[in-house]
Amino acid sequence: MRPTDILSSEHRVIEQVLDCLEALAGKARDEGRLDVGRAETALEILRTFADRCHHGKEEERLFPMLVARGMSTQFGPIAVMLDDHRAGREHIARMVAAAAAADAARFVPAALGYIHLLREHIAKEDGVLFPMAESMLDQAARETLLESFRVFERDDLGAGTHERMLALADELADHYGVLKAAERGLSGVAPGSCGHGGCH
């Protein structure tokens, strides 16, 4: 298994949560009332799984390895991805503030902006950055990254956090009737799996 396969499998989980967030935002727009509890659940997953876990592994593990092999952080794919990560955090901050105030009118545009940003971001990573990364990595580098992902999940995220986020994402998917990550398809890769016994 390649490190980029793990990151792509996490994209399927994020897409699952984005679909739930879209349903939640649509309901809030139509009813003029925000389901604060489910909004907070979605935000917990996005802050913990999408940002701390997924973006963290990219920013602290994958990107430095690519920079060491000549990729720039000032322009090109990594620069674009980092800008997207920053913009995503700004959208999340707006959603958090709106949810705290139970303000549907503020929550909806922040949510829709985040959804649009992340869907495009995922397409760029899966279609451009990850293939470029694989062309720059040899097997030793891949194994180093895989191990660093496991350590990151264990030490930076905390044991059991990954599983808890996946369970919350599935609860949201059940509620809103959206496709789960396992149904979205990345052949041979379990969503969130780091292989070799996992990364928990």
N, C-alpha and C positions, 0 to 999 in steps of 0.2 A: 504494500500500500504506500502511496506517495503522500507527502504532506499536503499537497494541493488537493488531493482527493478528500482528505479530512475537512479542509476548509470549504470545499464545494458541498460536502454533505451537510455542514453547518448552515450553508446558504439555504438549503431546502427547509431547515427548521425555521430560519429567519423569515423565509417566504410564507411559511405556514402562519407565523405570528402576524406578519404584515396583512395577510388576508383576513385574519381575525380583527385586527385593528381597523381595517377598512370597513368591515361589517359593523363594528362598534361605532365608528365615526358616522357612518350612514344612518344608523339608528338614532344617534344623538342629533344629527342634523334634522331628521324627519320629525322627531318628537320634541326637540328643543330641550332635552334633558339628557344628561350624561350618566351612564352606568359607572359610577365612580369606582366601585369595587373591581369590576372587570378592567376598567382603564388602568387602575393601579397594578393589577396583575400583569397586563400586557407591558406596562412600563418597567416593571421589575424584570421581566424576561429580557426586554430590549436593553436595559442598562446592564444587566448582569451577563446574559448570554451573548447578545449581539455585540455589545461594546467591550465590557471587561474581558470576556473570554475570547470571542472571535477576533475582534479588532485588536485586542491585546496580543494575541499570538502573531498576528500580522505585523503590528508595529514593533514589538519587542523581540520577535524571533525571525520571521521570514524576511521582512524588509531589510534589517541589518545585514543578513547574509547576502541578499541581492546587491546591496550597496557595496559590500566588500568585493563583489565580483564586477563592479563597474557601473551599476545602475544609479542614476542620480535621484536625490530627494528634492531637487530644485525644479526639475521639469520632467516630463514623461509620466509613465504610469504610476510610479510611487507617489509623485507629487500630487497627481489627480486624486489618488485614493486617500491620501492624508487630508486633502481639502474636503473630500466627501465625509470623512470621519468627523472632522471638526463641524461641518455643517449639520451632520446628523445629531451631534451632541447639542447643538443650539435648538434644533427642533424638539429634541427630547426635553430640554429644560423648559421650553414653552409649554409642552404637554403636561409636564409635572406641575407647573404653576397653575395651569388651567384646571387640572384634576383636583388639586388641593382646594381650589375655589368652587369646585363643581360647576365650572363655566363651560357649557357646551359650545357656545359661540366662539370662544377662544381655542378650545381643544380641537375642534374639527379642522380648521385650516392648518394647524400645526401638524396634526396627524396625517392629513392628506399630503402635505409637503414632504414629510418624512417618508411616507410610503413611496412616493414618486422618486425621491432621491435614492432610497435604498434599492429599489428594483433596478434602476439604471446602474447603480454602483455594482450590484451583484452581476449584472450582465457584462460589465466591463472587466470585472475580475475573472469571471469564468471564461470569457471569450478572448481576453487580451493578456491580462497580467499573468494568470496562472500558466498558460502555455509558454509565455516568455520565461517565467521562472523555471519551469521544467527544463527548458533548453539550456539554462545556465547552471543547473545543479547536477552533480554526479551522484552516484549511489551513496558514497560516504557522507556527502552533504545531506542527502535525504534522510539517512539514518540519524544523523546528528539532529536534524530538525524534528524528526519524530520523537526522539528522546526528550528534546527541549519542550515540545508540546506537552508531553506527559508530566514533566516537572512543573511546567507552568500551571497546568490544571490542578495538580496536587498542592503546590505551595502557594501560588498566587490567588487561585480561585477558591480553593478549599475542598476537602473531600466531601463528596455527595452533592455539591452545588450543581454540577452539570446535570446529574440525574433529576434533581428537583426542578430545574428549569425545563427539562424535556417533559416532565410530568405536568407542569403547569401549562406548557404550550399545548399539550394534548387535551387537557381539560377545556381550554379555550376553543380548540378546534371542534371538540364534541359539542360544545354549546352553540357555536356559530355554524356548524355543519360544513367546515372547510376541509380540504384534503390535508392529511397529515404528511409529514416529511417522508415517511417510508413509502407513501403512495406517489410521491413526486418523481422518484427515480434517479438514483445515481448508482449504476450497476455495481453490485458487489460491495457497497460501502454502507454500513449502518449509520444512520444520522448520529453525529456526535462521537463516533467511534474513533479512537486513536490507534486501534489495532494492538497487537501484542499484549492483550489483557486489558486494554482500555487506558484511559488517561484520567482516572478518578483519584 
